[in-house]
Amino acid sequence: MAERNANAGNPHAGLPIHDDDATIAAMLEDVSIPTLALSMVHMTGDPSWIRGPIRPQGLFLNEIQGFMPEDQKAEIRKRALDAIVAFRDGGCVLPPPPSHELIKEMMAWLVCTPVPGEYVPMMLEEMELDGGDPRAVATTSPAEARAALPVLVIGAGESGVLAGIRLKQAGIPFTIIEKNAGVGGTWWENSYPGCRVDVGNHFYCYSFEPSDNWTEYFAQQPEIQAYFEDVAKRHDLMGDIRFRTEVVKATWDEAAGVWHVEVKTPEGAVEVLDARAVVTAVGQLNRPQYPDIPGLDAFRGPIFHSARWDHSVDYKGKKVIVIGAGASGFQIVPTIAPDVAQLTVFQRTAQWMFPNPNYHEKVPAGMTWAIRHLPFYGRWYRFLLFWPGTDGSLESGRIDPSWPDQQRACNAANDQARQMFTDWITSQVGDDPELLAKVIPDYPATGKRTLQDNGSWLGALKRDNVELVREGIDHIDATGVVTESGARYDADIIVLATGFMMAKVLFPMEFYGREGRSLNEFWKDRPSAYLGITVPGFPNLFMMYGPSTHLNHGGSLIFHSECQMRYIGAALDLLAGSGKKAMEPRPELYEEYHAKHQAEIKQLVWSSPAIKHTHFRNAAGEIHTVSPFRLVDYWSWTRSVNPDDFVLR
């Protein structure tokens, strides 16, 4: 096999192609045609693939064919087959990489509009077309200084595994404490029937660890958990993780410059671990929220939270009640409905949803083949999934005070989204006025977590053995649920799909900083951190997925985690090189950032007074956990650490 010239050694350049012509042609039937065309630019060095009359017609989240007509897709396939065969027969030798200007042109062609200049560096970094890993920690401190900076990471979910990878690369010693028996975090804990990711898998993975093994476009829980476990093993992290061990509290020792971290071991004993720095990677969707319903303990049958699914309970042929129909209930109900005798779903608030025909679809063989063999196909496919969910929806969720009906929508664009979502729902249940009235939300679109639908949810609600109840629950007794009107619903099993204590950041752990200050008392139900990462008075404490970083408008939490860990790694490198014991953000920057967050979040649809119930809000109705910022801004803010932002002691 010949050398790959300028792309030699690039993991994204594709494996050698040995398939015969018929196999290649069959594989091309399964691919994203716009993505294929961009791969051909790399393979042939010919930009005419994107300069002719054939081009994508539009862009929508999870629509991967660019709304191209069938005859145009066929033409691209035919031309690509000839190019791939010639490439194969010529020894798979790639021409020099496209120029920076051509890459920008390729971006614009794919998404049907020029990509603004401020986004180009972020997207280039995300795609890693040069085969590098630009978000790895770039260290400048002496190796011996980093080796003397032991770090304790709390949690081995996606952000904790990422922290371990980056710390190991930087030569910083660390231990990961994980309360569960395996890695994956929420993907370890949430194993309920139908549990799956709602961000396309080829984007919902580390930028530097793409997978070509996904079996579904939106993989189910076992496959997601296995991905994180596989990555942890390949980066040799398993020996650095203490499983079934839970952090109880951490206390800062000012004189020694260390955190004393109290943990509970698998045997129930208490042990104290010392670390120069602590990185929390526990997530916000971590601790189940149990509903405040009288008689919750009175039910005689199995009753459990969706995040603590009891797999020893056989629900087949049983009468099941599901309380809650947000993201988890939305997946559970269609999955178990065909197998239960009767399914009663209690929903406090109807959910907005938008169409995603690929939500339950298998990844076809040709798509996997293309990611493995076609040059940079996987990177452009990642771009195609990322870009529609970047920042475009943020402004469409900004509250326009002059909009006449704030209960219906927050602005003109939001009203259009409402109509589109309503049309999608009506197309499925318009023949059932009673059900339609129950499932059309009475608040602005996107004001809560918007769910993805391929017809399974509303299809389940139309089944003869399924009933949707929108009435409030008065109490639970030994045999079922009684509503506020006195109606009774008997059950053999009750499932609590009631979400998580999202507003209680880092709960139930306790952190005591300088002078014994309690972090919970400092926050007083208003959690905040500079860039969502650091807090004054709590030296050497860094947070991943901290306050103000939950994404509800696009991107993925993995993208945010990579931004945060690059910043944390740079901060630790700064600390190691400074010769100081401790660093913390300047209080005025913390206050400015929190004020900026609150000013911005109050202008967005999530703060609409029309929304009565959401786990985003604290008891005072304030939102401190959700990010109101553009992804490109957060990426820019976290690319490097400004030493002047910190006090080093």
N, C-alpha and C positions, 0 to 999 in steps of 0.2 A: 504493500500500500504506500502510495506516495506521500510526501510531507504535505502538511496543510498550510504551508506558507505562513502568512501573517497570523493565521488563526490556529497555528499548531499549539496543542496543549489546552486550548480553550474548551472548558467542559460543555459549553453551550453550542459548539460548532457542529455537533451531531456525530453519531456513530457511523462507521463505514456502512455503505449500502451494498448488499449482496443479493437482494430480492430480484426475482425475474419481473419482466414487464407487466405481466398479468397481476401479480401480487401488488405491485406498486399502484397500478390503476385501481385495484379494489380498495387499497388503503386511502386513496385520495377521495373516495366517495364519502368518507366520514369526517373530513377535516373542515375547519373554519377557512373559507375561501379567501377572505381578506388577509388572514394571517399567512396563508399559503403564499399569496402574492409577495408579501414582504420577505418571506424566507427565500423566494426565488431571486429577489434583488441581491441578497447575500450570496446565493449559490452561483449566480451568473455574472454578477457585477453590472447588470444591465438595468438602469432605472426606468426603462420603457414600460415595465410591469405596472408602474403607478402613474404613468404620464399619458395613457391612452384614454379612450372613452369609457372603458370598463372600470368602475370604481364603486365603493360602498355608497348606498343611498341614504343612510341615516345611522343613528346610534341610540341604543337603549340598553339599560343594564341587563346583562346576561343574554342579550341577543348577539350571537357570535357570527352571523352571516352578513351583517351590514345591510339587510333587506335587499340583497342583490337578486335580480331575476334569475330564474333557473338557467336560461340560455347563456347568460354571462358567467354563471358559476361553471357551467359545462365547458365553456371556452377556456377559462383559466385552468381547469383540471387537465384539458387536452394539451395545452401549451406546457403546463408544469410537468406532465408525464414525459414529454420529449426532453425537457431540460434535465430532469432527474436521471433519465436513462443515460444521457450524454455525460452527466456528472459521474454516475457510477462507472461507466465504461472508460472514463478518463482517469480513474484512480481516486475520485473524491477529493480533488485538489481545489481548494477555495481561492478565489481571487482576493486581492487586498480588501480590507473592510470598507464599508461605505464611509464617505466623509461625514463630518459633523453636520454640514448643511443638508446632505442627502438624508441623514437620519431624521432631522427635523421635518423634512418634506415627507418622509415615510410616516412619521407620527401624525401629521396633519391629514394625510390621505386616509389613514386608518380610521380616524375619528371624525372625518368630514368637516373639520374646521382647524385653523391654525392653533397650535398649542402655544399659549402665552409664554414669552421668554422666561418668566420667573419659574415656570413649571418644568422647563426642559431639563435643567440640572437634576431636579428631584427624580424625574422619570428615567433619565439616563442612569442615575445611581441605582434606582430600583431594578432596572433591567440587567445591569452588570454585563453589557455586551462585550466588554473586554475580558470577561472571565475572572475579574477580580472580586474582592469582597470589601468594598469601600467603607462599610459600617463597622468593620473590626476596629478595636481600640488601637489608636496610633500612640504608642508610648514614647515618652522622651525622658522619663526619670530613670535613674540607675536601677538595674535589675535587682540588686541586693535590697534597695529601698522598697521595691514592690513586693519582694519576697517576705519582707518584714511587716506586711500590711494584711493580716488575715481578715477575711470577710465572711460573715454569716449571711446566707441567703435564706429567706423564709418562703418556702413554696417551691414545688417542682412541676408547676404547670408550664404553659408555653413561655411565660416570661421568666420563670425560674430556670428552666432548661437553657434558655437564651443567655441568662446571666452567667450560668456556669460555663457555657461555651466561650463567652467573651473574656471572662476572668482567667480561664485556663490559657487562652491565646495570649493574654497580657502578662502571664507569669505572676499572677496575684493568687495566693493560696485562698481556698474557700471551702466551706462546708454548706451543703444545702439541707435544710430541715423540712421534712415533708410529713404531714399528719396522716396521709393515706399510705397504703401499702404499695403504691406504684406511681409512676409519673403521669402527667396529663392534666392535673388540676380538675377543672370543671368537666373535662372529657373523661376523667376517671370516675367522678362522682355521679354524673348524670348518665345513667344507663337505661333510662325508661324506654319503652317501646316507641320506635319512630324517631328517636333522638338523632338529629343530624345538624350539620353546619348550615348557615344561611348566607355564607359568602363562598363564592366559587372556589373549589379546592385548589385549583392551580394558582390561585392568589393567596388563599388561606394556608400558607406555609412560609417558612423563612425564605427571604430573598436569596440567601446563599445556600439553601438546602431545598431546591425544588424537587418535587417527586413526579416521576412518570408512571407511578404504580396505582394511581387512584382508579377505583372501579366505578365510582359514580361522580357526576359533576358536583354534587353536594353530598359529600360522604357521610355515612352514618357513624355514630359514636365509636364503635370498636375500631374502625379504620383510622379515625382521627387519633385516638389514643395510641394506637400502634405506631403511627407516624412519629409522635413525640418520643415514644419509647425507643424506636429505632434510631432517631437522631441522637438521643442521649447515649445510647450504646456506642454508636459510631464515633462519638466525640469522647468516649471513655469517661462518662460522667457517673455511671451507676455506683462506682465505689466512693464517690464524693457525696452521696445522698444518704441521709439517715432517715429511713422510712418509719412510719407508725410512731413518729415523734412529733410532739406539738409544742410550739412556743406559747408560753403563758404570759411572760412579761420580760421587758428588757429595761435595764437601769444604766444610765450613763455615769461613769466614774471619771469625774473631771481631772483628778490628780493623775490617774494612770492613763487617761486618754483612751479608755476602752469601754465597750458595752458589755455588761454582765447580763447574759441572756438565760433566763430560766426556762427549761424545757421539761416536759413530761415524757418519760421514756415509754416504750411499749409495755414494760412491766408495771407502769404506774408510778415509778420513782421520780423524784425531782433531781435534776442535774443542772448545774450552772456552767455555761460555755462562755468564754471570753472572746471578743472579736474587736478589732480596731474599727470596723465599719459594719453596718447592717444594711442589707438590701431587702426590702419587703417585696415579694412577688406573689401576693395572695389573691389578687383579683378583687372585683367588686361583686361578682355574681358567685359568691362563695358560701355564705351562711344562709340557709333556708329561712324564709319568712313564713311563720305559721300563723294562720288567721286567728283573729280574736273572736271566736264563735263560742258561745256558751255550750257546754256539753261535749266539747271536743274529745274528752277522755271517756265519755259515757258509751260510745259506740262499741258493741261487742265483737264486731268483725274486724278484719285487718284494715288499718288506716295508716297511711304513710305519705310523706312528701314525695313529689316527683323526683327530687334530687336524692332521695333515699329509697329508691324503688326496691320493694321486697320481691325478689325473683322466686322466692319459695312459694309465693301465692299464685295459684292458677286462676286466672280471671275468665277462662273460657266457660261459656254457658252460665255465667253469673250475672247478677244485677250490680252494675258498677255506677258509682257517682263520682264525677270529676268536678272538683270545686276549683274554678279558675280556668280561663281560656285565653291566656296570653300566649307567649311564644312556645312554652312547653305543652300546654293543653292543646294548642293548635297542631302539634305533632302527635300527641298521644291519642287523641280522639279518633282520627281516621285510621290509625294503626290497629286499635283494639276493637273498633266498632263491629267489624264482620264476625268477631269471635265471641262476643258477649251476648247474653240474653236480652239485657236492657241496659242502655247507657243514658244517664241523665247528666247533662252538662250545665253547671251553674256559672254564668258569666255576668260579672258586675258591669263591665263596659265592653261594647262591641269594638272590634279591632279593624283598622284599615288594612287592606291587603292589595298587592299588585300582582299581575300575572308573571309567572316564571315557568314556562313549559318544561324546562330542563330539571326542575326541582327534584324529581325522583328518577331521572334518567340515568342509565348506565353510560359510562364512557366507552364509546365504540373502539374497536381494535385499531382503526385507522388513525384516530386522534392520538392514541398512545404511541403508535408507530411514528407519527410525524414529530412528536415531541422528542423521541429518542434519536431520530435519524435526520430530520431536515434542519439545516443550519438555522439556529436562533428562532425557530418556530415557537418553542416554549416560552421564550422571553417576550416575543411580541404577543403571544396569546395572554400572558400575564398582564401586559400593558392594556390589552383590549378589555380584560375584566376589571382592571383598576380604574381606568380613566373615567368611565361613566359614573362611578361612585366617588369621584375625587372631591370637588368643592361646588359643583354646579347646583346642587340642591340647597346649599346653605342660604343663599340669598332669597331663594323662592320661599324660604320659611321665615323671612323677616316680617315682623308685624308692622302693617301699615295702619296707623291710627285712624286714617280717614276712610278705611274700608268699612262699608255700612253695616255688615252683618258679621261681627267677630265670632259669633257662635258657630257660624257656618264655615268661615275661612278667615285667614289673617291677611290675605292680599289677593290680587287678581290671579297671579300664577298658582297660588295655593288653591284658589277656587277651581281652576282648571284641573289641577291634580285630583281634587275631590270628585269632580265630574267623571274623570277617567276611571278612578277607583270604583265609583258608584256604578258606572256602566259595566265594569267587569263583574261586580257582585250581582247586579241585576240580570246579566246574561245567564247566570247560573240558577238563580232562584226567583226570577221574576214571575214565574207561574204560581208562586206560593206567597201571596201578599202578607200573610201572618208571619212567616219566617223572614221575609224581606224586611219587614219593619223591625225585627229583632237584630238583624245583622248589619244594618246601615248605621255607622257611628253618628253621634250627635255632636261631634267636636271637629275642629279643623284637621284635614289630612296631614299626615306625618307628625302630628302632635304627640304621639306616643311611638313606641317601636312599631314600625310598619312591617307587616308580615308578608311572606312570599307564598303564592298560591298557584297550584296547578290544577285546581278543581277538587282536590281531595278533601279539604275542610268542609266546604259547603255541600259537597257530595255526601259526606258522612252525616251532616245534619239533616239531610233529606231522607235518610234511611228510616224504615218503619220502626226500628228498635232504638232510635236515638231521639231524645227530646232536649231542646235548648231552653233553659229556664233563665229569665232575666230578672226574676224577683229576688229580693234580698232574703237571706237566711236568718231565721229567728233563733234556731238552736238545733243542735244535734242530740239525738237520744240513742238508746240502745240499738235500734233497728234502722235508723236512717236520718233524714234531714226534714225539718219542718220549716216552711217559709213564713214570712211575716204575715201572710194572709191566712195561715193555718193549714195550707196544703201540705200533705205528707208524701215523701218520696222514700220508699224503702230501698235498702241496698245490702248486698253481701260484702262489698268492698268500697271504701272511700279513698280516693286519691286527691291529695292537696297539691294542686298545680298553682301555688300561690306566690311563686317568685322568691326573691331574695332581699335581704336587708341591705340594699345597695347604698343607702344614705349613711350607714354606720361603717365608715371606712376603717379598716384594720380590726374591726370587732371580731372576737372578744379580747384580743391581746391588749396589754397595757404597756405604754412606753413612758418612761420617766427620764426627762432630759436634765439639762443643767439646773442646779439648785432644786432637784427633785420635782420639777414641774411635770404634771401629768398632761400627756398629749390630748387625751379626751377632754380634760377640763379646759385646756388651751383652745381647743376647737369649739367646744360647747355646741355640738350638733351642726357646726358650720365648717366642715373640713376644707382645708385649703393647703396648698403647697406651691412654692415658687416653681413654675413650669410643671406643676403636678408632681414634683420630685423631692424637693427639700423644704425644711421648715426651720426657721430661726429658733434657737434655744435647744435644738435637738441635733447636736453635732454628729457628723459622719453617719447620718440616717438618710437613706435614699429609697425612694418609692418608685416602683414600676406599677403602672395602672393605678396611679394615685388619684387624689381629688382632681376634678376638672379635666380628666383625660378619657372618660368614657365616650366612645364614638357612636353617634346616632344619625350621622348624616353621610357617611361614606367611609372609604378606606377599610382598614381592618385593624383589630387590636394588635396583631402581629406587627404591622407597619409601625404603629405607635410604640410598641415595645422595643423595636429595633432603634428607633429614634432615642428613646429614653436610655437604653443601655449604652449606646455610644456616648451619650452625655455623662452618664454615671461613670463609665470607664475613664473618660477624660478627667472627671473630677477626682477620681481615685489616683490617677497618674499625677495630677497636680499636687495632691496631698502628699504622695510618696516623695515627689521631688522637692517639696518645700522644706522638708525636715521638721514640720510642725506636727502636733498631735491631733488637731481637730480643725474642721472647717464647717461652716454653716452659712446660709445666705444672709445678706444684709436685711434687717427687718423692713427697711423702707421699700426694698424691691418686692419682698413678700406681700406687703400691704398693697403696693401698686398693682401687682399681678392679680391679687384677689379682687380688688376694686374693678380692674379691667374685665375680669371674668364675669362679675356680677352685672356690670353695666351691659355687657354684650348678651349674656344669657337672657336677660329680661326683655330683650328686643326680639327674641326668637319664639317660634311657635310653641316650643315646649313649655314656655311660661304663660301661654294663653290662659286667661281666666275661664275659658270655656272647658278646660280640662280639669276635672275634679279629682280623678284618682290616677296616680302614677307613682311608681317606686323611685322615680328620680327625685321626688321632693321630700324635704324633711318635715318635721311637725309644724313648722312655721310656714310651709308652702314654698320654701326657697329651694333652688336647685344649685348644688355645689359639686356634683359629680360629673355632669355631662360637659363635654368640650363644645364651646360655641365658636371655636377658632378654625380657620382654614387649615387644611392639612399642610399646605405649602408653607404657611407661617410657622406652624409648630415644628416642621422639619427644619426650617431655617434657624429657629431659636435654639434648637438642640444640637446643631451640627458641631458646635465647639463650646468650650467653657471659657467665660470671661473671668479671669482671676479677680477682677475688681468687683465682681458680684458677690464675693465671699469674704468672710472674716476668717482668717487662719490664726489659730492660737497656739 
